[in-house]
Amino acid sequence: MTALIRRCGIELSALQLDRLWIYHQLLRQHNADLNLTRIHNFANMVLKLYVDAMLPTRMLSLPTPLMDLGSGAGMPGIPIKIVKPDLEIFLAESRRNRVEFLEKAIETLAVEGLSIIGRKITPGFQAPMAGVITRALEPIASTLERVEGCLMSGGRVIFMKGPGCDSEIEDADRRFTGRYRLIRNDAYCIPGTRHLRRLVVFQRIDEPLHFRRAGAMKRHTVRTITSTQNSLFKELKRLLGGKGVRKSQKALIFGPRPVAEALDRHPTRCIAWISIGDQIPPPASAPEALQWFQLPQALFEMIDVFGTHSPGLLVHTPPIKEWNPSEGFAKGCSLLLSFQDPENIGAVIRAAVAFGVNHVILLAESAHPFHPKAIRASAGAVFHARFMQGPSLYQLSLDLPIVPLCARGLELSPDIFPPAFGLLPGMEGPGLPACWEEKAVSIPIRPEVESLNAAAATAIALYVWAGSQGKK
């Protein structure tokens, strides 16, 4: 053992080697009964288990207290403790037979500052830790979420991974922007072998969950909703339909990104943060006037219709002014919409904002742009569009400078757009009234396809118009 370890460039004292040998003997003795490791060859045990566990002590300064998450038979925690006796290390392991082995190991090794956490670590675990180290196989993002209750601000999560973990790193970096940052991503191998490894370190930026929760409870008015008969819950349920949105001038937003953008860009419109109990509090940057609605999971799932499993927002919708057809259109393009599918409405509004449409004029037949499905399909673009309320599709005057769009008509070209006009796509299914079809333009497509999706066709037409104006 001494020779193998020295060959890897690690020098241990006689006492450290004795303790490692005692631990090795314990592992050998109990492995047959407890299935502590699948590695049985002596050299492989030394290199793949003990040396691998000790290598992070050479690559970075380890924080204390340090939790070995998913410790199993005590790795990497016990070898690290042997090398760095000044560290306070907690071995987190929920399986009872493993816990019994760890208790025996700690008693036999007779070292101080080595303890066991005999439970599953969840975000509800709040004992403060300066660092977490793990060789567990779960995705990096899952571990970052798991330790949110205990990892201190500035604390580090150290992952001992195999070489093929780039997708995990990218996913975690994307999902935890503003909460963790990637500070190390080092490829290495166990010295003298071909065993490739990665040391990945994320540092926490925000505060632990219980600190954030306590702060949020002080800053915000908390409303606990426990029954479907609660008046607030009934209001939230009504907002799942366009009629409820139109009547109350409020809307629901779900999804981490749309919620974060709404809080950041439109804080004064935000009424309430909606979460499962107090599990995830509003961010510290949220306005103090924001209320906090706490719902049991069953009620939360009834309004989280997209299954995001993340907090939502109740917001005020922007006022929608009446459009006076006698005043015509502002210079550029105004989009006249009669789509009845909220997802089509959301998708076409996204395109309208992207290509610089002046106004989105909602005809009487149109679905509401702040229907939850429309907000989701727009990727939040509804909050950047300028809306006006118009008459019915069937009440539009033929004298208006309108460019109708349908499956039949003259081929769409950049030179057909007036300086100020309305683009009028037809409704899904019925299309345009016959009087408008006579003036319509169309997008040429292959005969195998009868027609394009209404939102897709409109997006193409807007692209052509924007190109004619030098906007694309």
N, C-alpha and C positions, 0 to 999 in steps of 0.2 A: 504493500500500500504506500509506504513512504517513497519508494522509488518511482512509482507511477505518478504520485502527486508532485514530486520534485521535477520530474520530466516535463510537467505542465507549467513549470515556473512558479509554483506555489510552495513557500517555505512555512512549515508549521513547527511550533515548539514541541517538545516531548510530551507536555501535558495535553496539548491540542491533538496530537496524534493518538495518544492514549484514549481520549474521549471519543474521537472518531472511530477508533477500533472497537470500543465498547458499543457504540451505536450500531456499527456494522454487525457485530455479533448478535445484538438484539434483533436486528432486522432479519438476519438469517434464521434465528431461532423461531421467530413467530410468523415468518412469511408463509409457510406451508398451511397454517391454520387460517390466517387472516387475509391471504392474497394481497400483501402490501405492495409488491412490485412484480412485474413480469420479467424483469431483468435478473438473471441468475448467474451468468458468467462473472467471475470475480473481477477481472479487468474492466469489463463493461460496467459493473456496479460502481467501481471507483471513478471511472471517467464520466459515464453518463449520468450518474446520480450525485456523487459527492463533489467531484471537481466542477461539474456543470453548475451545481448549487453555489459553489464558492466563487466562481468567476466574477459575478457582479460586484463583489467586494473589491476587486482590482480595477473595475471599470468606472466606478462612480462612488461617491460618498453616500452611504445609505443613511436615511433619516431614522430617527427614533422618537417615539415608539413606532415599531414596524410590524404590520400584520402580514403573516404568511397566509394568503387566502386560498382555501382548498388544499390545506397542508398535507392531507393524506397520511403518509407514514412519517411526515416531519420534514419534507423537502419543498423548498430550499431552506426553511427556517432553522432547523437544527444545525446543519453544516455552517450556515452563516453565523449562528450564535457561537459556535466553536471557534471560528476565525475571528469574530468581532465580539468578544465577551462583554464589551461596554454597552452594546445595543440592548434595548428592551424589546423583546420579540414576543408576539402573540401568535400562536398556532391556531388558525380558524379551521375547524373540521366538524362537520355535523354528523358523520357516521359513527355510531356508538362503538363498534369494534375498533375503529381507528383511534377514537378518543382514548379508549382503554390502553392501547399500545403507547400512545403519546404520554399518558400519565406514567406508565411504567418507565419509559425512556427518560423523562424528566427526573423521576425519583432516582434512577440508576446513575444518571450523569451528574446529579447533585450540583446543578448550576443555578445561579440566581438570575432573575430577569427573564425567565422563559416560562410563559403561561399558556393555557389552553382556553380558547373560546369554543365551547362545545355546542355550537348552534349554527344554523344556516345564516349567512350574512345577507341581509336585505337592506333596502333604503331606510327601514325603521331602526336599524342598529346604529346607536349614536355614541358609543365610546370613542373619544377623540383619538385619531391616529395621524401621525405626521407622514406616514408612508404605508403603502401596500405593495407587496411583491407576490407574484403568482406565476405558476407554471400550468395553470388550469387550461383546459382546451376550449372553454367557451369564447365567443367573439369578444374582442376588446371592448366594443360598445356596451355589451351586457355587463362586463365587470365595472366599467365606469359608472353605470347606472346603479349597480349593486352597492357601491361604497359611498354613494352620495350622502348618506346620513352620518358617516363617521370620519371621512377624510377632511382634515383641516384645510382652510384656505391656504394656498401655497404648497399643500402636500403633494406628493408624487405617487403615481401608480406605475410600478415597474413590471413590465411584462417580459418573461423569458419565453420566447416563441421560436417556432421553426422558421425557415427562410421564406416560406410562401404566405406572408401575412399582409401584403400590400393593400389588398382590397379591404381588409379589416381596419387598417390604419386610416385609409381614406374615408371609410364609412364613419368611423368614430370622430375623425376630425370634422367632418361635415355635420354630424348630428349634435355635437357638443360644442359648437362654436360659441364663444362667450362664456363657456363654463370650464372647459379644459383647453390646454394648448400642448401640442406635441413639442417636446424639447430634446428628445434623443431618439435616434433610429439607427442603431449601429449593427452592422453585420459582423459576425465573428465565427470562429470555429473553436471547438475544444482542442487545445494544443496537442499536437502529435497525432491527431485523428482527422478524418474527413467529415466529422459531424458538424454541419452548418447550423448556426443559431442566429437569432436576432434579439437584441436588447432594445425594447421600445419603452419610452418613458413619456407619460402625460402628466402635466402639472395642473393642479386645480387653480382656477381663477376666481370662481365665485365662492360664496360662503356655504357651509354645510346646510343641508335641508332644514334641520331643526332650528338653526339660527335664522334662516330666511323665513321659516314659518312663524316663529315668534315675532320677528320684526313686522311681518305682514299683518299679523293679528292686531298689532298696535296701530298700524297706519290706516287700515281699511275697516269699514263697517262690514261685519260678517253676518250673512243671512243663511241660516241652516234650513234646508228644505228636505223634509222627510216623507211627504205624502203626495200622491198624485192629485189630491184634492186641494193642495196648497195653491193659492191664487197666483203666486209667482211662477210656479211650475206650469200651471195652465197657460199662462201668458207665453212662456217659453215654447210650449208645445204648439201654440197657434202660429208661432214664427217659422214653423217648418213648412208653411204654405204661403203662397204669394198674397192671398187675401189678408192673412194676419199681418204680414209685413206692411202691406199698403195701409191698413187701418191704423196700426200703432206707430208707423214710421220708425220701427226698430228692426234689427236683423241679428242673426246668429252667425258667428264665424268660427269654424273649427279647422284644425291643422296647425302644427307648430309655426310654419313659415307665415301663412296669412295672419295669424294671431299676432306674431311678433311685429310684422310690418304695420298692422293697424295700430298697435300700441305706440310704435315709434313715430309713424307719420300722421296719425289722426288721434292723438291722446284725448282731445276734448270731446270726441264722439263716443268714447268708450264708457259704458255704463257699469258693467259688471264682469268680473272674472268668474268663470264657471268651472268647478273642478270636482273630482271624486273626493268627498270629504275634505280634509285639509292636507291631502297628500302632496300636492304641488301648489305652492303659494304664488301669488302674483310676483313678478320680478320687482326688484328694488326701484327700478326706473319708472314703474307704473305710477300714474297720478294718484294722489291720496284720495281724491274724490271717487275713485273706482271702488265699487262695492265688491265683495267676495261672496259668491253663492256657492255653498257647499252642499253637494247632493250625494246620497248613497249611490253605489255603483249601478244598481238596477235602474234608478231614475236617470242617472247620467247617460246610460246607454240608450235610453229612449229618445234623447235629443241629439246624441252624437251619432247621427244616422250614417255617417261615413266610416264609423269604427276607427277614428283616429286615436282613441284612448289617451288623448292629451287635452289639456284645458281649452275651453272655448271662451268667446267674448260675446257679450251683449252690447250692441252699439246702436247709436242713433244713425239713421240713414240721412244723407244730404237732402235738403228740400229740392223738389222737382217743380220747376216753373212751367206754366202753360205756354205752349207755342201758338203764336198767332199767325196762321197761314197767310194772312194779308200782308205781313211784313216780309214774307219770302224767306230766303236763306242768307246767312252770313257768307262772306267770301270763303271759298274753299268747298269742302264736302261736309254735308250733314247727312247722317245715316238714319233713314226711316225704318223702324223695326216693327214687325207684326208677328215675330216668331212666338210660338206658344210653348215651346220646350225650353225650360229654364237653362238647361245645359247649352243649348244652341245660343241662347241670349248671352250667357257668360262667355262662350267661345268667341262670338262675333264682337262683343265689347272689347275683349282682349286685343283683337285685330284692329278695331277702330282706334283704340288708344295708341297702339304700336305705330299706325300709319298716319296719325295726326289729324283725325276727323275732328271737326269743330264741335258739333253737337250730335248727341244720339237722341233722336226724337222717338219716343215710345208711343206707338199707335195704340188704340183702345184694345186691340186683340193681343197685345204683347204680354208675355210673362213678365213678372216683376224682376228687375235686374238685381235686387237684393234678396231674392229667394236663395236659400242656402246652396242649392245646386248651381245657381248662376254665379254666386260669389266664388265657389270652388272652381268652376270651369274657367272663370276669368283670371284665376291666379291673383286675385286682389285688384285687378285693373278697374273694377267697377268704382273704386274710390278715387280714381283719377279721371273718370269720364265726366263730361258735362251733359246732364240729362235735361230733356224737356218733354212735357206731356202733350201729345198730339191727338187728333180726332181718330175716328175709325179709318181703316184702310179704304173703305168704300165711300168715304166722304172727302177724300183728297181731290182737289180741283185739277182737272187736266191742263189748266193754264199755268200751273207751277213748273219751274225748270227742274223736272224730275227725270232721272235716268233709271228706268225700270230694269230689273235684272231677272231673267228667268231662263228656263232650259231651251226656249225657242226665241229666236230674234236675230238681229244683225250681230255679226261677230264683234266682240269687245275689242276696242283699240284705244290707244292713249289720246287720240284727237277728238273723241266724242264728248269729253267733259267740259261743260261751261265753266266760267270763272266762279260762279256761285250756284250750287245745285244740291239736290237731295238724291241720294242713292236709295232705290227702293227695291230690295229683294222681296220675293213673294213668300207667303206663308208656307210652312212645311205641309206637303200634301196638296191643298187647294191651289197653291201658287198665287198668281196675280189675277185680279179681275180682268175680264176680256178687254176692257177699254184700255188697260195699260199694256197688255201683251202686244198690241199693235205697234207700240213705240219701243219695245224692249230690246235690250242687247243680251247676248248670251256668251258663254265661254265654250269654245269648241272642244269637244271630247270625242273619244272613239265610240263607234256605234254599239260596242259590246256593253257599254254602261249607259243606262237610260238618263241618269241625271246625277249631279253632284249633291252632296250634303249642302243644305242652304247656307250654313255658317262657313263652310269651306269655300263655296262659290263667292260669297261676299268678301271673304278675306283676299281671294285672288283679284277681284275687281278693285278692292282698295289698294292692293299692291300696284296694280297697273296705273291707277290714278296717282298714287304717290310718286311713282316713277315719272309720270308726265310733268310733275311739279318739281322734280329734282329732290324728292324727300326720301326716296328708298335707300 
